[in-house]
Amino acid sequence: MKTWGLLAVGVAAMAAGAAFYWHQRSEPAPQQASSSGAAQPAPPAQLVETLPSFTLADRDGQPRTLADWPDRALIVNFWATWCAPCRKEIPLLQQLQRDRGADGFQVIGIAVDFRDKVLAYAEEMKIEYPLLIGEQEALDAAAAFGVSTVGLPFTVFSDRRGRVVTAHLGELTGAEANLILDAVRRVDAGELTPADARISLEAALAALPAPETGSE
């Protein structure tokens, strides 16, 4: 296993003036997020069309793949215990699983972190949704989605057929999540193609008001 450095770099605020924390290899420099205050989705043109195949250990140490949740629209969230926006986002992900699970959605947390820290934090926060854990392997999994620079938190949304609909870089808000999940539901219903959903989401997300600075 190669050694990957974990480098926390504060970048420009995406929502309420909060900083992102970036994982990077030693070679490339992380890209800067927009300082406009608007949420920035990951560039769709870079995304793969279908969920990539990779294997990571779950909380019990068992190897799992995303195919282990068939016929579910996935919310694949990359995070780390040292990432402040990631920690802040977890209650929203918990609520999304409770509210949207009956509609066929499944949150999968992928921790880019040390196993012991993840297990302790998951117990402290009572995280209910499945967690997959890795260090370099988890970073490789994030890169397999087609983005050149991996920032945290980073969330990918797929439909029930495993087609990638969109991705979001940075902390999600409830309004953003609901817009995206409603679009995924329309894709599943055959009302939109993934490409059409990305186009409509770009406009809808841009129209959302920026969260107030300092709001919780």
N, C-alpha and C positions, 0 to 999 in steps of 0.2 A: 504494500500500500504506500502510495506516495504521501508525503506530508504536505497538507494544505494549511496555509496560515489562515487563522480567523482574524480578520481585520475589521474592527468596528469603525466606520467612518461616518461622521455626521454630515448629511447633505441637506440641501435646501428643503424647506417645509413643503409638503404636498397638501396637507389639510389644515389642521389647527396649529400650524407652526411647528409640528412635531418633526423630529429628525428621523431619517431612515438609517438603518445600520446595514452595511454591505459586507458580504463575503466576497473575497476575490482571491485569485491566484496572485503570486508575487509579480507577474508580468504586467497584466493590463490594469489601467486605472479605471475606477468605477465612473459610470456616467452620472451626470447631475440630474436630479429631478427638477421639475418646473418649480419656480418660485412664485408662480402666479396665485397659488392658493387653491387651484383646482386639482382634483384627483386626476392622476395620469394612468390610463390603462397601458399595459405592455403593448408594444407595437404588434398588431395582429399579423402583419405580413411575415414576421419572424416565426410565428407559431407553427408547430406541426399540425396536420389535419386531424389526426387521431391520437388517442392516448398512447404514449410510448410504453414499451415493455421494460420493466426493471423490477428487481427484487430487493426488499429491505426487511429487516426484522421488526416484528411488532413488539408490544410491551412484554410479551411472554417469551421473546426470543425466537418466535416462529417465523420462517420466511413467508412473506406475503407479496402479492402483486396487486395492481389495480383491478385486474380481471377477477379478483376474489369478491368483488361487489357487482355481479352482473345485473343488468336491467335496472341500474340506478344512475341517475344524473349526478355526477361527482363534483364536489367542491374540494379541490386538492390544495391544501394550504401549507406552504413552506414557511417555517418559523424557527426560532431559537429562543432559549430561555434568557439569553443576555440581550435580546432585542426588545426594547421598550414598546414600540408600536405593536409588535407581535403579542406581547403579554396583554396589552390593552384590548386587542382584537378578540381574544379568546372568549369572553362572555358573549359577544355577538355570535361567534361561530356556534357556541353551545345553544344559543337561542334559535339560530337558524335550523340546527338539527332537530330541536324539539318541535318547531313550528312547521318545518317543511319536510320532515322525514316521511310523513304519511303521504306526501305528494310525490315520493320517489326520489328525493334528494338524499345524498349521503356525504357528510363531511369526512374527509380523511386528512389528518394532520401529519405532515412529514417534517420531523425535527432534524435540523442540520446542527447537531450538537452532540455532546458527550452523553452516553446512555444513562449514567447514574444521575446526572443533573436533570435529564428529561423525566425520568421515572419519579424523582422526588417532587419535581414541580407539578407533574400531572396529578400526583396524589394530593398535593397541597391545594390545587385548583379544582379537584374533582372533575377532571376532563372526562367526559362520557363518550365522545366519539373515538373511533380507532386512531391509533398513532403508529406510524412507522418511523424508525430511528436510524440515523447513520451520520457519518462524518463526511469523508470524501464521497462515499457511495450516495449519500443524499444530495450532495452538490452535483454529482453526475446525473442524478435523476432529474434535478431541476434543469440542468443544461439540455437534457434530452427533449425538453419541450420546445427547444429551438431559440431560446433567448441567449444572447451572447454574454450578457453580464447578469449575474444572479443577485438581485437585491431582496431583502427581507423586510416585511412579509411579502410573499408573492403567492397569488391564488389563481388557479386555473379552473375553469368551469367547462364541463362536458355534458353532452346529452346522454340519454340512456343507451345509445348505440356506440358510445365511446368516441364520438366526434367532438373535437375541441371547438367550443363556441367562442370563448374569449378568455382573456387573462387580465388580472389587475395587479399592478405593482404598487405596494404601499398598503397602509392600513385601510380596510374597508369601513364604510359607514353603513348604517342600516338602510338608508335610502339607496345607496349604490347597490348593495346586495340585493335588495328587492327588485330593482330595475333589471339587474342581470338575471336573476332567477326567473323572473316573469318572461324574459326573452328566451331563456333555455326551455321553459315550459312550452312556449309557442313553437320552438324548433321541434320538440318532441311530438307536438300535435300536428306537425306537418304544415304549419302556417308560415314558417320562415325557414330558409336554409341557414346554416351557420354563417355564411358570408353576409346574407341579408341582416341577420341578427347583429353582427359586428357593426355594420353601417348604422343601423338604427340606434344601437347602444352608444356609439361615439357621440351622436348628437344629443341623446337623452342625458348622458352623464355630464356632458359639457354644460347643459342647461341647469344642472342642479346648483343651488346656492352653496358657496363655500361655507364649511363649518365655522362657527365663531371661534376666534383665537381664545384658547384657554378653556374651551368647553369640554365637558367629559362625555 
